[in-house]
């Protein structure tokens, strides 16, 4: 049987030996319609408006997560027994974990209310999907095993940790991939050494890191901090995502009123906008191409609000940002937002569409408190004793603080008006 090779910018060679049942199943999954759809979903949504190289897809990321998970299992297999069926389910889950993502990353999900995690599980379990058929042909119970792995279990093991934890294959790949494709130089870390330091605690069956990997984990957590600060929460990226949300919400309102010129009521984009239930085939047809085509047509809409928002997105005529991070009291921030809204209204604008407030936040390392669903990063010393990463690394005292921005985004014609209103409210 031939060997199939995929060249990847992050992992270089991703190989599939088709004489091996596991590799044959994974390669067949890659060629399903549902996975191929991810070629047409941008990994970083609107980020290419800031970083022109950030046009990589969720398809390439999904391959990367699978390959990272495979490298984790191969290393762990040198010291513990890896069950073939469990490994197949884990790698299939890694490959399929983003199957339910809608167009332009998380934005469409926020507006439509469709959870990509839930939709991923539904598609895997749906007999009408190609991925279900391929999984079931390997083993009739494999679709259910993969679905269970993608859901958060009460009793975790290292397979669950590889798929979803504070040190999982997903985060390892997207940090390196997004760093490379944006050219940001903020998100690099030593994945090879990090993988080499992984181990499994025999008592709990949980993924852990040997002491020699502490510095690699620190670099990994710092990369999360820098990527969120400089890429994912970049003010222009957040502006574009916010404008897209406004455009989609306006389109949904017009659709419910019967005034949206396109798409038609039978189109998947229309059904998703108004909260309809999509079939597997309809969702497979829904991608960035569908949504961008809608935006292009809506630039000629009779509705001036929708047309202006779509033109702004397609021609990069974006809202301006006013930083509100200085006030520490949330009540003061609400007062500033209210003053800005009143100023837009007084100037003849619509604060529902000419202005929006954004408060993105992320915690690079979440300290396990014994009650939340957060999974800790465990460190194992040479005697097999486990400790929380927070007890080992002093950097966690900084990285466990929430990174947050408070910003107003305003249509350019009202920028000076809003700046004056915010300044007056701040000084009052």
C-alpha positions as a Markdown table, in Angstrom:
| # | Residue | x | y | z |
|---|---|---|---|---|
| 1 | Unk | 0.0 | 0.0 | 0.0 |
| 2 | Unk | 1.3 | 3.5 | -0.8 |
| 3 | Unk | 2.3 | 6.1 | 1.7 |
| 4 | Unk | 0.5 | 9.4 | 1.5 |
| 5 | Unk | 2.4 | 12.6 | 2.5 |
| 6 | Unk | 1.0 | 16.0 | 3.3 |
| 7 | Unk | 3.6 | 18.8 | 3.6 |
| 8 | Unk | 2.7 | 21.2 | 6.4 |
| 9 | Unk | 4.3 | 24.6 | 7.2 |
| 10 | Unk | 4.3 | 23.8 | 11.0 |
| 11 | Unk | 4.9 | 20.0 | 11.2 |
| 12 | Unk | 6.6 | 19.5 | 7.9 |
| 13 | Unk | 5.8 | 15.9 | 6.9 |
| 14 | Unk | 2.5 | 14.4 | 7.9 |
| 15 | Unk | 2.5 | 10.8 | 6.8 |
| 16 | Unk | -0.2 | 8.2 | 6.4 |
| 17 | Unk | 0.8 | 4.5 | 6.0 |
| 18 | Unk | -2.3 | 3.2 | 4.4 |
| 19 | Unk | -1.5 | -0.5 | 5.2 |
| 20 | Unk | -2.2 | 0.5 | 8.8 |
| 21 | Unk | -6.0 | 0.5 | 9.6 |
| 22 | Unk | -5.7 | 3.6 | 11.8 |
| 23 | Unk | -3.9 | 5.7 | 9.2 |
| 24 | Unk | -6.2 | 4.4 | 6.4 |
| 25 | Unk | -9.2 | 5.6 | 8.5 |
| 26 | Unk | -7.7 | 9.0 | 9.2 |
| 27 | Unk | -6.8 | 9.5 | 5.5 |
| 28 | Unk | -10.3 | 8.6 | 4.5 |
| 29 | Unk | -11.7 | 11.1 | 7.0 |
| 30 | Unk | -9.6 | 13.8 | 5.5 |
| 31 | Unk | -11.2 | 13.2 | 2.2 |
| 32 | Unk | -14.8 | 13.5 | 3.4 |
| 33 | Unk | -17.0 | 16.4 | 2.3 |
| 34 | Unk | -17.2 | 17.7 | 5.9 |
| 35 | Unk | -13.5 | 17.9 | 6.4 |
| 36 | Unk | -12.8 | 19.3 | 3.0 |
| 37 | Unk | -15.3 | 22.1 | 3.8 |
| 38 | Unk | -12.9 | 23.3 | 6.4 |
| 39 | Unk | -10.6 | 24.4 | 3.6 |
| 40 | Unk | -13.1 | 27.1 | 3.0 |
| 41 | Unk | -13.2 | 28.3 | 6.6 |
| 42 | Unk | -10.5 | 30.8 | 7.7 |
| 43 | Unk | -8.9 | 29.9 | 11.0 |
| 44 | Unk | -8.6 | 33.5 | 12.1 |
| 45 | Unk | -11.7 | 35.0 | 10.6 |
| 46 | Unk | -11.1 | 38.7 | 9.9 |
| 47 | Unk | -7.5 | 38.8 | 11.1 |
| 48 | Unk | -6.2 | 39.0 | 7.5 |
| 49 | Unk | -7.3 | 42.6 | 7.5 |
| 50 | Unk | -4.4 | 43.2 | 9.9 |
| 51 | Unk | -2.1 | 40.3 | 9.1 |
| 52 | Unk | -2.3 | 39.7 | 5.3 |
| 53 | Unk | -0.7 | 36.2 | 5.7 |
| 54 | Unk | -3.5 | 35.0 | 8.0 |
| 55 | Unk | -5.6 | 33.3 | 5.4 |
| 56 | Unk | -4.9 | 29.8 | 6.6 |
| 57 | Unk | -7.8 | 27.5 | 7.1 |
| 58 | Unk | -9.4 | 25.3 | 9.8 |
| 59 | Unk | -8.5 | 22.4 | 7.5 |
| 60 | Unk | -4.8 | 22.9 | 7.9 |
| 61 | Unk | -5.2 | 23.5 | 11.7 |
| 62 | Unk | -7.3 | 20.3 | 12.0 |
| 63 | Unk | -4.5 | 18.3 | 10.3 |
| 64 | Unk | -2.0 | 20.0 | 12.7 |
| 65 | Unk | -4.0 | 19.1 | 15.8 |
| 66 | Unk | -4.2 | 15.5 | 14.6 |
| 67 | Unk | -0.4 | 15.4 | 13.9 |
| 68 | Unk | 0.4 | 17.0 | 17.3 |
| 69 | Unk | -1.9 | 14.4 | 19.1 |
| 70 | Unk | -0.2 | 11.7 | 17.1 |
| 71 | Unk | 3.3 | 12.9 | 18.2 |
| 72 | Unk | 2.1 | 13.0 | 21.8 |
| 73 | Unk | 0.8 | 9.4 | 21.7 |
| 74 | Unk | 4.0 | 8.2 | 19.9 |
| 75 | Unk | 6.1 | 9.7 | 22.7 |
| 76 | Unk | 3.9 | 8.4 | 25.5 |
| 77 | Unk | 3.9 | 5.0 | 23.9 |
| 78 | Unk | 7.6 | 4.6 | 24.6 |
| 79 | Unk | 6.8 | 4.3 | 28.3 |
| 80 | Unk | 3.2 | 3.1 | 28.6 |
| 81 | Unk | 0.9 | 0.9 | 26.6 |
| 82 | Unk | -1.3 | 2.7 | 24.1 |
| 83 | Unk | -4.5 | 0.9 | 23.2 |
| 84 | Unk | -5.0 | 0.8 | 19.4 |
| 85 | Unk | -8.8 | 1.5 | 19.6 |
| 86 | Unk | -8.3 | 4.3 | 22.0 |
| 87 | Unk | -5.6 | 5.9 | 19.9 |
| 88 | Unk | -7.7 | 5.7 | 16.8 |
| 89 | Unk | -10.6 | 7.4 | 18.6 |
| 90 | Unk | -8.3 | 10.1 | 20.0 |
| 91 | Unk | -6.7 | 10.9 | 16.7 |
| 92 | Unk | -10.0 | 10.9 | 14.9 |
| 93 | Unk | -11.4 | 13.3 | 17.5 |
| 94 | Unk | -8.4 | 15.5 | 17.1 |
| 95 | Unk | -8.9 | 15.7 | 13.3 |
| 96 | Unk | -12.7 | 16.3 | 13.6 |
| 97 | Unk | -12.7 | 18.7 | 16.6 |
| 98 | Unk | -13.5 | 21.8 | 14.5 |
| 99 | Unk | -16.0 | 20.1 | 12.2 |
| 100 | Unk | -18.9 | 22.3 | 13.3 |
| 101 | Unk | -17.3 | 25.7 | 12.9 |
| 102 | Unk | -19.4 | 28.2 | 10.9 |
| 103 | Unk | -18.1 | 30.8 | 8.4 |
| 104 | Unk | -15.4 | 33.3 | 9.5 |
| 105 | Unk | -14.5 | 31.5 | 12.7 |
| 106 | Unk | -16.5 | 32.3 | 15.9 |
| 107 | Unk | -18.4 | 35.4 | 14.6 |
| 108 | Unk | -21.2 | 33.5 | 12.7 |
| 109 | Unk | -21.5 | 31.2 | 15.7 |
| 110 | Unk | -22.1 | 34.2 | 18.1 |
| 111 | Unk | -24.8 | 35.6 | 15.9 |
| 112 | Unk | -26.6 | 32.4 | 14.9 |
| 113 | Unk | -26.4 | 30.8 | 18.3 |
| 114 | Unk | -25.1 | 27.5 | 16.8 |
| 115 | Unk | -22.5 | 25.9 | 19.1 |
| 116 | Unk | -19.7 | 24.5 | 17.0 |
| 117 | Unk | -18.9 | 22.0 | 19.7 |
| 118 | Unk | -22.4 | 20.6 | 19.8 |
| 119 | Unk | -22.7 | 20.7 | 16.1 |
| 120 | Unk | -19.4 | 18.8 | 15.7 |
| 121 | Unk | -20.8 | 15.9 | 17.9 |
| 122 | Unk | -24.1 | 15.9 | 16.0 |
| 123 | Unk | -22.4 | 15.6 | 12.7 |
| 124 | Unk | -20.2 | 12.8 | 13.9 |
| 125 | Unk | -23.2 | 10.9 | 15.2 |
| 126 | Unk | -25.4 | 11.6 | 12.2 |
| 127 | Unk | -25.6 | 8.6 | 9.8 |
| 128 | Unk | -26.1 | 10.9 | 6.9 |
| 129 | Unk | -22.6 | 12.4 | 7.3 |
| 130 | Unk | -19.5 | 11.0 | 5.4 |
| 131 | Unk | -17.5 | 11.2 | 8.6 |
| 132 | Unk | -19.9 | 8.9 | 10.4 |
| 133 | Unk | -19.8 | 6.4 | 7.6 |
| 134 | Unk | -16.0 | 6.3 | 7.6 |
| 135 | Unk | -15.8 | 5.9 | 11.3 |
| 136 | Unk | -18.5 | 3.3 | 11.4 |
| 137 | Unk | -16.8 | 1.2 | 8.7 |
| 138 | Unk | -13.7 | 1.1 | 10.9 |
| 139 | Unk | -15.8 | 0.1 | 14.0 |
| 140 | Unk | -19.5 | 0.4 | 14.5 |
| 141 | Unk | -18.9 | 2.0 | 18.0 |
| 142 | Unk | -16.2 | 4.4 | 16.8 |
| 143 | Unk | -18.6 | 7.4 | 16.1 |
| 144 | Unk | -19.9 | 7.2 | 19.7 |
| 145 | Unk | -16.4 | 6.8 | 21.1 |
| 146 | Unk | -15.1 | 9.9 | 19.2 |
| 147 | Unk | -18.2 | 11.9 | 20.3 |
| 148 | Unk | -17.7 | 11.0 | 23.9 |
| 149 | Unk | -14.0 | 12.1 | 23.8 |
| 150 | Unk | -15.1 | 15.5 | 22.4 |
| 151 | Unk | -17.4 | 16.0 | 25.3 |
| 152 | Unk | -16.2 | 16.9 | 28.8 |
| 153 | Unk | -16.2 | 13.8 | 31.0 |
| 154 | Unk | -16.2 | 13.8 | 34.8 |
| 155 | Unk | -13.5 | 11.2 | 34.9 |
| 156 | Unk | -10.6 | 12.3 | 32.7 |
| 157 | Unk | -7.6 | 10.4 | 31.4 |
| 158 | Unk | -4.6 | 11.4 | 29.2 |
| 159 | Unk | -6.6 | 11.0 | 26.0 |
| 160 | Unk | -9.1 | 13.6 | 27.2 |
| 161 | Unk | -6.1 | 15.9 | 28.2 |
| 162 | Unk | -4.6 | 15.5 | 24.8 |
| 163 | Unk | -7.8 | 16.7 | 23.2 |
| 164 | Unk | -9.0 | 19.4 | 25.7 |
| 165 | Unk | -6.9 | 20.8 | 28.5 |
| 166 | Unk | -4.6 | 23.7 | 29.3 |
| 167 | Unk | -1.9 | 21.8 | 27.5 |
| 168 | Unk | -3.7 | 20.1 | 24.6 |
| 169 | Unk | -2.9 | 19.4 | 21.0 |
| 170 | Unk | -5.4 | 22.1 | 19.8 |
| 171 | Unk | -3.7 | 24.9 | 21.6 |
| 172 | Unk | -0.2 | 23.7 | 20.7 |
| 173 | Unk | -1.0 | 23.7 | 17.0 |
| 174 | Unk | -3.0 | 26.9 | 16.7 |
| 175 | Unk | -0.4 | 29.0 | 18.6 |
| 176 | Unk | 2.4 | 27.9 | 16.4 |
| 177 | Unk | 0.3 | 28.0 | 13.2 |
| 178 | Unk | -1.2 | 31.4 | 13.9 |
| 179 | Unk | 2.2 | 32.8 | 14.9 |
| 180 | Unk | 3.7 | 31.5 | 11.7 |
| 181 | Unk | 1.0 | 32.7 | 9.3 |
| 182 | Unk | 0.6 | 36.1 | 10.9 |
| 183 | Unk | 4.3 | 36.7 | 11.0 |
| 184 | Unk | 3.8 | 38.1 | 14.5 |
| 185 | Unk | 6.9 | 36.5 | 16.1 |
| 186 | Unk | 5.0 | 36.5 | 19.4 |
| 187 | Unk | 3.8 | 32.9 | 19.7 |
| 188 | Unk | 6.8 | 30.7 | 19.3 |
| 189 | Unk | 7.7 | 27.9 | 21.7 |
| 190 | Unk | 9.7 | 24.7 | 21.7 |
| 191 | Unk | 7.0 | 22.1 | 20.8 |
| 192 | Unk | 9.6 | 19.3 | 20.3 |
| 193 | Unk | 11.0 | 19.6 | 23.8 |
| 194 | Unk | 7.5 | 20.1 | 25.3 |
| 195 | Unk | 6.4 | 16.8 | 23.7 |
| 196 | Unk | 9.6 | 15.1 | 24.8 |
| 197 | Unk | 8.8 | 16.1 | 28.4 |
| 198 | Unk | 5.2 | 14.7 | 28.5 |
| 199 | Unk | 4.5 | 11.7 | 30.7 |
| 200 | Unk | 1.4 | 9.9 | 32.2 |
| 201 | Unk | 0.8 | 9.7 | 35.9 |
| 202 | Unk | 0.2 | 6.0 | 36.5 |
| 203 | Unk | -2.1 | 6.5 | 39.4 |
| 204 | Unk | -4.5 | 9.0 | 37.9 |
| 205 | Unk | -3.9 | 8.2 | 34.2 |
| 206 | Unk | -3.6 | 12.0 | 33.6 |
| 207 | Unk | -1.2 | 13.8 | 31.3 |
| 208 | Unk | 1.7 | 15.4 | 33.1 |
| 209 | Unk | 5.0 | 17.2 | 32.4 |
| 210 | Unk | 8.4 | 16.1 | 33.7 |
| 211 | Unk | 10.4 | 18.7 | 35.5 |
| 212 | Unk | 12.7 | 19.1 | 32.5 |
| 213 | Unk | 9.7 | 20.5 | 30.6 |
| 214 | Unk | 8.8 | 23.3 | 32.9 |
| 215 | Unk | 10.6 | 26.0 | 30.9 |
| 216 | Unk | 9.0 | 24.8 | 27.7 |
| 217 | Unk | 5.5 | 25.1 | 29.3 |
| 218 | Unk | 6.4 | 28.6 | 30.6 |
| 219 | Unk | 7.3 | 29.6 | 27.0 |
| 220 | Unk | 4.1 | 28.0 | 25.7 |
| 221 | Unk | 2.0 | 29.9 | 28.3 |
| 222 | Unk | 3.8 | 33.2 | 27.5 |
| 223 | Unk | 3.0 | 32.6 | 23.8 |
| 224 | Unk | -0.7 | 32.3 | 24.7 |
| 225 | Unk | -0.4 | 35.7 | 26.4 |
| 226 | Unk | 1.3 | 37.4 | 23.6 |
| 227 | Unk | -0.9 | 35.9 | 20.8 |
| 228 | Unk | -4.1 | 37.0 | 22.6 |
| 229 | Unk | -2.6 | 40.4 | 23.3 |
| 230 | Unk | -1.2 | 41.1 | 19.9 |
| 231 | Unk | -3.2 | 39.0 | 17.5 |
| 232 | Unk | -6.5 | 37.6 | 18.7 |
| 233 | Unk | -7.4 | 40.8 | 20.6 |
| 234 | Unk | -5.8 | 43.3 | 18.2 |
| 235 | Unk | -8.0 | 46.3 | 18.1 |
| 236 | Unk | -8.6 | 46.2 | 14.3 |
| 237 | Unk | -9.3 | 42.5 | 14.3 |
| 238 | Unk | -11.9 | 43.1 | 17.0 |
| 239 | Unk | -13.3 | 46.0 | 15.1 |
| 240 | Unk | -13.8 | 43.9 | 12.0 |
| 241 | Unk | -15.4 | 41.1 | 13.9 |
| 242 | Unk | -17.7 | 43.5 | 15.7 |
| 243 | Unk | -18.8 | 45.1 | 12.4 |
| 244 | Unk | -19.4 | 41.6 | 10.9 |
| 245 | Unk | -21.6 | 40.8 | 13.9 |
| 246 | Unk | -23.6 | 44.0 | 13.4 |
| 247 | Unk | -24.0 | 43.2 | 9.7 |
| 248 | Unk | -25.3 | 39.7 | 10.4 |
| 249 | Unk | -27.6 | 40.9 | 13.1 |
| 250 | Unk | -29.0 | 43.5 | 10.7 |
| 251 | Unk | -29.4 | 40.8 | 8.0 |
| 252 | Unk | -31.2 | 38.6 | 10.5 |
| 253 | Unk | -33.6 | 41.4 | 11.4 |
| 254 | Unk | -34.3 | 42.1 | 7.7 |
| 255 | Unk | -34.7 | 38.3 | 7.0 |
| 256 | Unk | -37.3 | 38.0 | 9.8 |
| 257 | Unk | -39.1 | 41.0 | 8.3 |
| 258 | Unk | -39.0 | 39.5 | 4.8 |
| 259 | Unk | -36.8 | 42.3 | 3.5 |
| 260 | Unk | -33.5 | 40.5 | 3.0 |
| 261 | Unk | -32.8 | 40.3 | -0.8 |
| 262 | Unk | -30.4 | 37.3 | -0.5 |
| 263 | Unk | -30.1 | 34.5 | 0.3 |
| 264 | Unk | -33.4 | 32.8 | -0.2 |
| 265 | Unk | -35.4 | 31.1 | 2.5 |
| 266 | Unk | -34.1 | 27.7 | 1.3 |
| 267 | Unk | -30.4 | 28.7 | 1.5 |
| 268 | Unk | -28.4 | 27.4 | 4.5 |
| 269 | Unk | -27.1 | 30.9 | 5.3 |
| 270 | Unk | -30.6 | 32.2 | 5.6 |
| 271 | Unk | -31.8 | 29.3 | 7.7 |
| 272 | Unk | -28.8 | 29.7 | 10.0 |
| 273 | Unk | -29.4 | 33.4 | 10.4 |
| 274 | Unk | -33.0 | 33.0 | 11.5 |
| 275 | Unk | -32.2 | 30.1 | 13.8 |
| 276 | Unk | -33.4 | 27.3 | 11.6 |
| 277 | Unk | -32.1 | 23.7 | 11.8 |
| 278 | Unk | -29.7 | 22.8 | 9.1 |
| 279 | Unk | -29.2 | 19.3 | 7.6 |
| 280 | Unk | -25.7 | 17.9 | 7.3 |
| 281 | Unk | -25.7 | 18.7 | 3.6 |
| 282 | Unk | -26.9 | 22.3 | 4.1 |
| 283 | Unk | -24.2 | 22.9 | 6.8 |
| 284 | Unk | -21.5 | 21.4 | 4.6 |
| 285 | Unk | -22.4 | 23.9 | 1.9 |
| 286 | Unk | -22.1 | 26.8 | 4.4 |
| 287 | Unk | -18.7 | 28.3 | 4.4 |
| 288 | Unk | -16.7 | 31.6 | 4.1 |
| 289 | Unk | -17.5 | 31.7 | 0.4 |
| 290 | Unk | -21.2 | 31.7 | 1.1 |
| 291 | Unk | -21.0 | 34.5 | 3.6 |
| 292 | Unk | -18.6 | 36.7 | 1.7 |
| 293 | Unk | -20.9 | 36.3 | -1.4 |
| 294 | Unk | -23.8 | 37.5 | 0.8 |
| 295 | Unk | -21.7 | 40.5 | 2.0 |
| 296 | Unk | -20.9 | 41.4 | -1.6 |
| 297 | Unk | -24.5 | 41.4 | -2.6 |
| 298 | Unk | -25.6 | 43.2 | 0.4 |
| 299 | Unk | -23.4 | 46.2 | -0.4 |
| 300 | Unk | -26.2 | 47.1 | -2.9 |
| 301 | Unk | -29.0 | 46.5 | -0.4 |
| 302 | Unk | -31.8 | 49.0 | -0.1 |
| 303 | Unk | -31.1 | 49.1 | 3.6 |
| 304 | Unk | -28.4 | 51.7 | 4.1 |
| 305 | Unk | -27.2 | 50.3 | 7.4 |
| 306 | Unk | -26.6 | 46.8 | 6.0 |
| 307 | Unk | -25.0 | 48.2 | 2.8 |
| 308 | Unk | -22.6 | 50.5 | 4.7 |
| 309 | Unk | -21.5 | 47.8 | 7.1 |
| 310 | Unk | -20.8 | 45.3 | 4.2 |
| 311 | Unk | -18.9 | 47.9 | 2.2 |
| 312 | Unk | -16.8 | 48.8 | 5.2 |
| 313 | Unk | -15.8 | 45.1 | 5.7 |
| 314 | Unk | -15.1 | 44.4 | 2.0 |
| 315 | Unk | -13.2 | 47.7 | 1.4 |
| 316 | Unk | -11.5 | 47.8 | 4.8 |
| 317 | Unk | -13.3 | 51.0 | 5.8 |
| 318 | Unk | -13.5 | 50.1 | 9.5 |
| 319 | Unk | -14.7 | 51.7 | 12.7 |
| 320 | Unk | -12.2 | 53.6 | 14.8 |
| 321 | Unk | -11.2 | 52.5 | 18.3 |
| 322 | Unk | -11.3 | 54.5 | 21.6 |
| 323 | Unk | -9.6 | 52.9 | 24.5 |
| 324 | Unk | -11.4 | 52.7 | 27.8 |
| 325 | Unk | -9.0 | 50.5 | 29.7 |
| 326 | Unk | -8.0 | 53.3 | 32.2 |
| 327 | Unk | -11.1 | 53.2 | 34.4 |
| 328 | Unk | -10.9 | 50.4 | 37.0 |
| 329 | Unk | -14.6 | 50.7 | 38.1 |
| 330 | Unk | -17.0 | 48.9 | 35.8 |
| 331 | Unk | -19.6 | 51.5 | 36.7 |
| 332 | Unk | -17.4 | 54.3 | 35.3 |
| 333 | Unk | -17.0 | 52.3 | 32.1 |
| 334 | Unk | -20.8 | 52.0 | 31.7 |
| 335 | Unk | -21.1 | 55.7 | 32.3 |
| 336 | Unk | -18.6 | 56.4 | 29.5 |
| 337 | Unk | -20.4 | 54.0 | 27.1 |
| 338 | Unk | -23.7 | 55.7 | 27.9 |
| 339 | Unk | -22.2 | 59.1 | 27.2 |
| 340 | Unk | -20.9 | 57.9 | 23.9 |
| 341 | Unk | -24.2 | 56.4 | 22.9 |
| 342 | Unk | -26.0 | 59.6 | 23.8 |
| 343 | Unk | -23.5 | 61.6 | 21.8 |
| 344 | Unk | -24.0 | 59.4 | 18.7 |
| 345 | Unk | -27.8 | 59.8 | 19.0 |
| 346 | Unk | -27.6 | 63.6 | 19.4 |
| 347 | Unk | -25.4 | 63.7 | 16.3 |
| 348 | Unk | -28.1 | 61.9 | 14.2 |
| 349 | Unk | -26.5 | 58.5 | 14.3 |
| 350 | Unk | -27.9 | 55.1 | 15.5 |
| 351 | Unk | -26.0 | 53.8 | 18.5 |
| 352 | Unk | -27.2 | 50.3 | 17.8 |
| 353 | Unk | -25.1 | 50.2 | 14.6 |
| 354 | Unk | -22.7 | 53.2 | 14.6 |
| 355 | Unk | -21.2 | 52.2 | 17.9 |
| 356 | Unk | -20.3 | 49.1 | 19.9 |
| 357 | Unk | -18.5 | 48.3 | 23.1 |
| 358 | Unk | -16.0 | 45.4 | 23.3 |
| 359 | Unk | -14.4 | 43.8 | 26.3 |
| 360 | Unk | -12.4 | 40.8 | 25.2 |
| 361 | Unk | -10.7 | 38.8 | 28.0 |
| 362 | Unk | -8.5 | 35.7 | 28.4 |
| 363 | Unk | -6.5 | 34.1 | 31.2 |
| 364 | Unk | -3.3 | 32.5 | 29.8 |
| 365 | Unk | -3.1 | 30.1 | 32.8 |
| 366 | Unk | -6.1 | 29.3 | 34.9 |
| 367 | Unk | -5.2 | 28.1 | 38.4 |
| 368 | Unk | -7.2 | 25.0 | 39.4 |
| 369 | Unk | -9.5 | 25.7 | 42.4 |
| 370 | Unk | -10.9 | 22.2 | 42.8 |
| 371 | Unk | -14.4 | 23.3 | 41.9 |
| 372 | Unk | -14.3 | 24.7 | 38.3 |
| 373 | Unk | -14.1 | 22.7 | 35.1 |
| 374 | Unk | -10.6 | 24.0 | 34.5 |
| 375 | Unk | -8.0 | 21.3 | 34.2 |
| 376 | Unk | -4.6 | 21.9 | 35.8 |
| 377 | Unk | -1.2 | 21.4 | 34.2 |
| 378 | Unk | 0.5 | 18.7 | 36.3 |
| 379 | Unk | 4.2 | 18.5 | 36.9 |
| 380 | Unk | 5.8 | 15.1 | 37.9 |
| 381 | Unk | 9.1 | 15.0 | 39.6 |
| 382 | Unk | 11.8 | 12.3 | 39.4 |
| 383 | Unk | 10.1 | 10.4 | 42.2 |
| 384 | Unk | 6.7 | 10.4 | 40.5 |
| 385 | Unk | 5.2 | 13.0 | 42.8 |
| 386 | Unk | 2.6 | 15.4 | 41.2 |
| 387 | Unk | 2.3 | 19.1 | 41.7 |
| 388 | Unk | 0.3 | 21.9 | 40.2 |
| 389 | Unk | 2.2 | 24.0 | 37.7 |
| 390 | Unk | 1.3 | 27.0 | 39.8 |
| 391 | Unk | 3.3 | 25.5 | 42.7 |
| 392 | Unk | 6.4 | 25.1 | 40.4 |
| 393 | Unk | 6.5 | 28.2 | 38.2 |
| 394 | Unk | 6.6 | 31.7 | 39.6 |
| 395 | Unk | 5.4 | 33.0 | 36.2 |
| 396 | Unk | 1.9 | 31.7 | 36.9 |
| 397 | Unk | 1.4 | 34.5 | 39.3 |
| 398 | Unk | 1.4 | 36.9 | 36.4 |
| 399 | Unk | 0.0 | 34.6 | 33.7 |
| 400 | Unk | -3.0 | 33.7 | 35.9 |
| 401 | Unk | -4.2 | 37.3 | 35.8 |
| 402 | Unk | -6.9 | 38.0 | 33.2 |
| 403 | Unk | -5.8 | 39.9 | 30.1 |
| 404 | Unk | -8.6 | 42.3 | 29.2 |
| 405 | Unk | -9.3 | 45.3 | 27.0 |
| 406 | Unk | -12.1 | 47.8 | 27.1 |
| 407 | Unk | -12.8 | 49.5 | 23.9 |
| 408 | Unk | -15.4 | 51.6 | 22.1 |
| 409 | Unk | -15.6 | 51.1 | 18.3 |
| 410 | Unk | -17.3 | 53.9 | 16.5 |
| 411 | Unk | -18.2 | 54.8 | 12.9 |
| 412 | Unk | -15.6 | 57.2 | 11.6 |
| 413 | Unk | -18.0 | 60.2 | 11.1 |
| 414 | Unk | -18.8 | 60.1 | 14.9 |
| 415 | Unk | -15.3 | 59.5 | 16.2 |
| 416 | Unk | -14.5 | 63.1 | 17.3 |
| 417 | Unk | -18.0 | 63.5 | 18.7 |
| 418 | Unk | -17.6 | 60.4 | 20.8 |
| 419 | Unk | -14.1 | 61.3 | 21.9 |
| 420 | Unk | -15.3 | 64.6 | 23.2 |
| 421 | Unk | -18.2 | 63.0 | 25.0 |
| 422 | Unk | -15.9 | 60.4 | 26.6 |
| 423 | Unk | -13.4 | 63.1 | 27.7 |
| 424 | Unk | -16.2 | 65.2 | 29.2 |
| 425 | Unk | -17.7 | 62.3 | 31.0 |
| 426 | Unk | -14.2 | 61.2 | 32.3 |
| 427 | Unk | -13.5 | 64.7 | 33.7 |
| 428 | Unk | -17.0 | 65.2 | 35.3 |
